[in-house]
Amino acid sequence: MERSSEKPRQSLAGLWNISFGFFGIQIGFALQNANMSRIFQSLGSSVDDLPVLWIAAPLTGLLVQPIVGYLSDRTWLGRLGRRRPYFLAGALLASLSLLLMPLSSALLMAAILLWTLDASLNISMEPFRAFVGDMLRKDQHTAGYAVQTAFIGAGAVVGSIFPWLLDHLGISNIAGPGGIPDTVRFSFWVGGAALFVAVLWTVLTTREYSPEEQQQFGEVGVHEAPAGTNLLAARGLGVPLAWIAAGALIILAVAETGLEKEVYLLGGLLVAYGLASIVAIGSAKRGQSSMLGHIVGDFSGMPPIMKRLALVQFFSWSALFIMWINTTPVVAQRFYGTTDAASAAYQEGGNWVGVLFAVYNGVAAIAALTILPLLARQLGKARTHMICLLLGAAGYASFFLIRDPQWLVLSEVGIGIAWASILAMPYAILASNLPQAKLGIYMGLFNIFVVIPQLLVATVMGSIMKAFFPGQPIYTMAFAALVMAGAALATLAVREHVD
């Protein structure tokens, strides 16, 4: 076979098939994001307890994505391929979780199912990020992630608007005491079926490049790639001990100052990372190779551009998680005049939040195929990302100026453009700058900077709101606006690869 240094160019149909599964995955995420606070409150949770109940989602992503990325780099199951086994397994588990979630009769059951659902969605989602990089040549990376973002937006529209649509079709939108409305129940069931069918489409219509073909394209096999453990072997224990000390100080501060108990988790994660680093360094010095060593080594030896984008991600996803947790209570209280989760007004507000989430995701789908490619060609990916993030910050800030809930649609336009860029630009930049053989593990590690800010919001935001803005969730939108603006400023340090 003739040796080639470039992959074949994918047609529009190829781009469609590669990313169509993300349409279903995002239906699952949208149902989760728009309805979990509503489900928790319907089952008796107070607004101040929502962050701790949401901890399950980012924590599972933190644990699952690096592991799945590491494993998928090393997987080859014949005709099923490298990434597709993980798509399929995650879709099966996520569909089952969506089936069971509306049957929850207690907060604990709902929290456990949220954990399971998010873990399953992450098992499918992480390899999809690497899959685009696997299948496309560098000059198609922006187009590939833009198409993926369009499917994410379209799937999120469908998932977000389900309850509102079913309400208008005459399905009951009233929750009995400790119950969940039928609009939400049916939405989760239909969404679970749609998720599985969409992922199955990608599994059946794509063929991954074999290890032999990857070598012909000039891509180093993962087992030949420089191991992160080589970097660990030269490291001392000072940094890991500093992580352990920082975690211990946080735990001590919680115990002494009476902060929310969920902040213990943040300290525990720092201690756990420090201990994991010590174990990995010890193994590397003995010449032993392990999954833990590769993950810790690759994390500590990230390429410079990944470190710079990590700060952008940290601020961006802090703002997004604040929005997902708090939009329903903000809209219900400020625009519908109620904090009673059992009231008709609250459920009406919850449905309108679903519409708003559908709007920002619909805007993202359109922006990904129109605004982003145009700006990226003129200004570059990094500067395009900065402009889009500033529009998102303006969208959050506008919640303070608007009094009619209908006009919140305008806020969602700015948020939608920012969301499109968050889903596309960082990954397009990374795919063109990271070693292809380790794209799975690096994409999984990059997710840490999506997850850590979510954990920080989940553990700290409740304490901040109780201390300074009790019963006033609208101020969470001020935090979202500020940190999104911080993300925009952080893009100034990003120097992207030019194809």
Helices and strands as residue ranges (DSSP letters): H 12-42, G 47-49, H 50-54, H 56-73, G 78-80, H 84-100, G 101-103, H 107-135, G 138-140, H 141-168, H 182-205, H 211-216, H 228-233, H 238-257, H 263-285, H 291-300, H 304-336, H 344-369, H 371-379, H 381-397, G 398-400, G 405-407, H 408-431, G 436-438, H 439-446, H 448-468, G 473-475, H 476-490, G 491-493
